[in-house]
Structures are given as C-alpha cells and as structure tokens.
Amino acid sequence: MKKKILFVVTSHDTKGSTGEKTGYYLGEVSHPWEVITEAGYDIDFVSPKGGNPPVDGFDLNDPVNKKFWEDTAYHKKITNSMRPSEVKAADYAAIFYAGGHGAMWDLPTNDALNKIAATIYEKDGIVAAVCHGPAGILNIQLSDGSYLVKGKKVNGFSNEEEEQVKLTTVVPFLLEDQLKKRGGVYEKSAPWQVHVTEDKRLITGQNPQSAKGVGEAIVKALAN
C-alpha cells in the first residue's frame, strides 16, 4: 500500500490588522490534490488548530477547484482537518504546505508541524510547499540542528509579487528575504510565472501558478 501525503493548511483568517480575510488558497490545494490522487495516493489534511480551516481564492469557475470542493470524501477531510497532535509522521511519504497569506502568520512558529516535517524528511520523505506555503518550512530544523532550507535551492512568493498585491507592509515578513536569511539558495522567475525548484527532496513553487507543477514534482520524486 502506498504511503499517504500530508497537506498542511493555515488556520489563520485575517491579513494583519487590515480586517481583510485570508486562509489557505484553494487552487494551491486543489491542483496538487488532483495530480497526487490521480497517481494513486491518499491525502490527509492538518492545520494548526484543526477543524475547518479558512479558505481564500474561492473560485469555483476553476474546474479543478470545483472538482475538489465537490468531492464528498475530500470535502469532509479538509473541513475536518487534523490537529498536529493527531498526526503520525510515520504514515506519510511527503508533507506539502499550501499557501494563502494566512500561512505567513501561523505556520512558521508551529513547533509540532516543524517536528512532523523534520521526521518525514529524515526518513527519506519529501517536504514540499508552494507560494506562501514555504513560510511553513522556514523553521524546520533537522536532528543536527541545521535548518532544512540551508544550502538548498528554494523558492516561494517573491518580493515583487508581494509588492504587486500591495501587502509588503501587511505580512509579518517578506518570504523571499527570510528564506535567504535561513541560508536557502533562493531562486525565482518573473512575477506569476511557473517556477518549481527541487533540491535534495525539497520541492518548492513560487506562486499559485506553480501549484500543479509542485504536485507533479512530488509524484515524480515519490516514484524514484
């Protein structure tokens, strides 16, 4: 039986002090979900608070979003996400962090999720993230104390993209800057272009457009 994939989504629902709502970005869950489940893998969902996480980018004109949202089994799974304390890391071959601006607030500081990801990675598993999801990998430390991203090629939502959505002064930090500060070898393409980076079982995508590509890269890496 194939091991499962663990999807991490944010529980955070507000953009700083703006009052604007946020959450996990639906397309960054649905597009990798479609690729990964079609390859025969099961997906479970975890969020810092568990239960029904807030959703952003809720566009059911996107047929993949619609397919995911109307899939009864997976709709039940994501609206009843696990808490980190309920996760058995040994059950998973990969962990994937979906983006959405909410990820910037609650994923980096979640020690339980950081430990789950480190355990999966150190048992030859894959750590993956897209867009703002790499906020969740910033503070993952391996058993030797080093940061997972240190010395590895990595990407995520760029400073230019954050400027274009006018949230550079709202987010708690700039993801590009912080990935570099942690020792990541940050790379990027022009804003809103597909960019997927792979280095030593770490797979990252730059923006929502890269979500499907990250899913494809996870499937390919799992097949090796």
C-alpha positions in Angstrom: 0.0 0.0 0.0 1.3 3.5 -0.9 2.1 5.8 1.9 0.0 8.9 2.2 0.7 12.6 1.7 0.1 15.1 4.4 -1.3 18.5 3.2 -0.7 21.4 5.7 -3.1 24.4 5.5 -3.3 27.5 7.6 -5.8 28.2 10.4 -5.2 32.0 10.2 -8.0 34.0 8.7 -7.1 37.7 8.7 -4.4 39.8 6.9 -2.7 41.5 9.8 -4.7 44.5 11.1 -6.4 45.2 7.7 -9.6 43.2 8.6 -9.3 41.5 5.2 -10.0 37.8 5.2 -7.5 35.2 4.2 -6.8 31.5 4.7 -5.4 28.7 2.6 -5.6 29.4 -1.2 -8.0 26.9 -2.7 -6.2 26.4 -6.0 -2.9 25.6 -4.2 -4.7 22.7 -2.6 -6.9 21.5 -5.4 -4.3 21.5 -8.3 -1.7 19.4 -6.4 -4.5 17.2 -4.9 -5.8 16.3 -8.4 -2.3 15.3 -9.6 -1.4 13.4 -6.5 -4.7 11.5 -6.1 -4.7 10.6 -9.8 -1.3 9.0 -9.2 -3.0 6.8 -6.5 -2.0 8.5 -3.3 -4.3 9.3 -0.4 -4.1 12.8 1.2 -4.8 13.8 4.7 -5.1 17.4 6.0 -3.6 19.1 9.1 -3.9 22.7 10.3 -2.5 24.4 13.4 -6.0 24.5 15.1 -7.6 21.5 13.3 -11.2 21.5 12.3 -12.5 23.7 9.4 -9.7 26.0 8.1 -10.5 29.3 6.5 -10.4 29.3 2.6 -9.3 32.1 0.3 -9.2 32.3 -3.5 -12.6 30.5 -3.5 -13.2 30.4 -7.3 -15.4 27.5 -8.4 -15.1 28.7 -12.1 -11.8 26.9 -11.9 -12.9 23.4 -12.8 -10.2 21.8 -10.6 -11.3 23.8 -7.6 -14.9 22.8 -8.3 -13.9 19.1 -8.6 -12.1 19.2 -5.3 -14.7 21.2 -3.4 -17.5 18.8 -4.7 -15.6 15.6 -3.9 -17.5 14.4 -0.8 -14.8 12.5 0.8 -12.1 15.2 0.4 -14.5 18.0 1.4 -15.1 16.2 4.6 -11.4 15.7 5.1 -10.4 19.3 4.6 -13.3 20.7 6.7 -12.4 18.4 9.5 -8.6 18.8 9.3 -6.5 17.1 11.9 -4.6 18.9 14.7 -0.8 18.4 14.7 -1.1 16.2 17.8 -3.2 13.7 15.8 -0.7 13.2 13.1 1.6 10.1 13.0 4.6 11.2 10.9 5.5 7.6 10.0 2.3 7.3 7.9 3.4 9.8 5.3 5.9 9.8 2.4 5.6 13.5 1.9 4.4 16.7 3.5 3.1 19.6 1.4 2.4 23.2 2.7 -0.3 25.0 0.7 -0.1 28.8 0.5 -2.5 31.6 1.0 -1.4 34.6 3.0 -2.6 33.1 6.3 0.3 30.7 6.2 2.7 33.6 6.9 1.2 34.1 10.4 0.7 30.6 11.9 2.8 28.1 10.1 6.4 29.2 10.8 6.0 29.1 14.6 4.2 25.8 14.8 6.8 23.6 16.6 4.6 20.4 16.3 4.4 20.8 12.5 8.1 21.6 12.2 8.9 18.4 14.1 6.5 16.3 11.9 8.1 17.7 8.7 11.6 17.0 10.0 10.7 13.4 10.9 9.2 12.8 7.4 12.3 14.3 5.8 14.8 12.4 7.8 13.0 9.1 7.0 13.7 9.8 3.3 10.4 11.6 2.8 9.7 14.7 0.8 9.0 18.2 2.0 7.1 20.5 -0.4 5.5 23.9 -0.4 4.0 26.5 -2.8 3.6 30.3 -2.8 3.4 31.4 0.8 3.5 27.7 2.0 7.3 27.9 2.2 6.7 30.1 5.3 6.0 26.7 7.0 9.4 25.3 6.1 11.5 28.3 7.4 12.0 27.0 10.9 12.2 23.2 10.2 15.4 22.0 12.0 16.9 18.7 11.4 18.3 16.5 14.1 21.8 18.1 13.8 20.2 21.5 14.5 20.6 22.8 10.9 17.7 24.4 9.1 16.2 22.2 6.3 16.5 25.0 3.7 20.1 25.9 4.5 22.3 25.4 1.4 19.4 24.1 -0.7 17.8 25.7 -3.7 14.4 27.0 -2.7 11.7 29.4 -3.9 8.4 30.9 -2.8 6.3 34.1 -3.2 8.8 36.7 -4.4 9.2 40.3 -3.0 8.0 41.6 -6.4 4.8 39.5 -6.2 4.2 40.7 -2.7 4.6 44.3 -3.9 2.2 43.7 -6.7 -0.5 42.5 -4.4 0.3 45.6 -2.1 0.8 43.5 1.0 4.5 44.1 1.8 3.7 46.2 4.8 0.9 43.9 6.0 2.7 40.5 6.1 4.8 39.8 9.2 7.9 39.4 7.0 8.9 39.0 3.3 9.2 35.4 2.4 12.0 35.8 -0.1 14.1 37.7 2.4 13.5 35.1 5.2 14.3 32.1 3.0 17.6 33.8 2.2 18.2 34.6 5.8 17.8 30.9 6.7 20.5 30.0 4.2 18.3 29.0 1.4 19.6 29.5 -2.1 16.6 31.5 -3.3 15.7 31.5 -7.0 12.7 33.0 -8.8 11.2 33.8 -12.2 9.3 36.9 -13.2 6.1 37.5 -11.2 3.3 35.0 -11.8 5.4 32.7 -14.0 5.5 28.9 -13.2 8.7 28.1 -11.2 9.2 24.8 -9.4 12.5 24.1 -7.6 13.8 20.7 -6.5 16.8 20.1 -4.3 17.5 17.0 -2.1 13.8 16.1 -1.6 12.8 19.7 -1.0 10.3 20.9 -3.6 9.1 24.5 -3.7 6.9 26.5 -6.1 6.8 30.3 -6.4 3.2 31.2 -6.8 -0.4 29.9 -7.4 0.5 29.2 -11.0 3.2 26.7 -9.8 0.8 24.6 -7.6 0.2 21.9 -10.2 3.9 21.7 -11.1 4.7 21.1 -7.4 2.2 18.3 -7.3 3.7 16.7 -10.4 7.2 17.0 -8.9 6.0 15.3 -5.7 4.6 12.4 -7.7 7.8 12.1 -9.8 10.0 12.2 -6.7 7.9 9.5 -4.9 8.3 7.2 -8.0 12.1 7.3 -7.7 
